[in-house]
Amino acid sequence: MLGGFRAGLHVRLRIAGVGPDTDTPLIALERRAALLPLFTGATIVAGLVALAAVTLLGQLPRTIAVTGAAEPWSRVAGVVAWTVFGIAGAFRIVRVPSGHGVITFHLPFIVAAMVLGGPVAGGWVALLGTFDRRELREAPWYGVAANHAALALAAVAGGFTAQVTVTLAGVVGLPDVQALWLLGAVTGTMVFTLVSIAIAATTIVLRDGITLRETLFVFDRAFRGTAVAETVLGWVLAVTWLSAGPWAPPVVAVLVLALWRTNEAEEERDRDELTGVLSRKAFAVRAAEAADRGRRGIEGAAYVFLDLDGFKAVNDGPRDHDIGDEVLVELGMRLRRATRVTDAVGRRGGDEFMVLFVGVRDRATALQLAERVHEVVTGPYLTSDGEKRVGASVGVTLVVPHERDFEPDLRQRADAAMYEAKQAGGGVRLSAELTVDVRPSAESTGD
């Protein structure tokens, strides 16, 4: 779960003293980021210590054992089997709808191992069976260690909770063994999910400098979109292990992945093929969500629309469109690195891009963000044909809480502001239709 969110430099701009959000000035990011190494180290230590403790003090139940193998190696073989399942599943990456992040297909195997083998099996599968090929190229070693240790800690807590639940339920006189097992599976999975989300949310808050409310909104979407289905699948895998044997869970997982591929074409359409940012359609979904949250008075947002100036000269050179494509690819990478997991970057087509910043509450902050985008876009590009430069015309509009705005309204206002900037020779323009600052409602100021 932690590994589903990309690492990188994320920028949160706030103007000290502007608006009532006084707890997030520019310096807040540095203060929070300074705590991140301490939290990362604490996560690694806590996960490894918890796993070592349950391994030394606990034992593996027979439900995790591979039938036909000698004791006690049959139970160890069960843990090894689920670890292999998890590693194989982690090579299947699934996109979260609307581009909030990605998750890997290892959660069902952690849940199944935790339900079948308690905290010992769940912890070891979470630690070793969650290897992801992206870790080889995208994440630093300490980030990888923290991800695995956090999942191990969550699995240990979930497995321990499941065992305690079954024990307490037996004490109060519940006679049905299957019902007790199901009750333990549900409570253990809930604790596993809560602990892993808490660690991931804290990491993102410290790293990106965003509010807890904004972070939980991302996890809410991811949980509703994929985690529920993966958790239920984990229970199904555990049942097939008990009823049919060790051969059954891989077969079930393969069938599920085969069905998942029916949606693969639609998932790919959520991304622009060249730059990797959101497609026009997917970005419109994110903008519509922001407009809806604004209409309900939850929070404001800034919608930035940009068009490159002078790109035609780069794109129509002697090497056809190759150099232009290199610039667009680099631009997409820059914009993704300059935004947070709660924000969105999309490509409308050609050399036109959109950026959505959530949690923006005033015009001054919106302009600061748009100017940051302009700065990112207009920096020099190192291409195979040497250094290239382009200009940019940037328009920005605001999602104003309690205003009746919809996605087309935002797009049209930002587009009009962009054309005003282009007519003036480039730069940044705020939508002329905005006459008020964004002010949060009383019930929306807290996290």
Secondary structure, DSSP 8 states (H G I E B T S, - for coil): -GGGS--S-------TTSSS-TT--HHHHHHHHHHHHHHHHHHHHHHHHHHHHHHHH----GGG--TTS-TTHHHHHHHHHHHHHHHHHTTSEEE-GGGS-EEETTHHHHHHHHHHHHHHHHHHHHHHTT--GGGGTTS-HHHHHHHHHHHHHHHHHHHHHHHHHHHHHHHTT---HHHHHHHHHHHHHHHHHHHHHHHHHHHHHHHH---HHHHHHHHHHHIIIIIHHHHHHHHHHHHHHHHH-TTHHHHHHHHHHHHHGGGHHHHHTTB-TTT-SB-HHHHHHHHHHHHHHHHTTS--EEEEEEEEESHHHHHTBTTBTHHHHHHHHHHHHHHHHTS-TTSEEEEEETTEEEEEEES--SHHHHHHHHHHHHHHHHS-EEETTEEE--EEEEEEEEE-TTS---HHHHHHHHHHHHHHHHHTTSEEEE-TT--S-----GGGS--
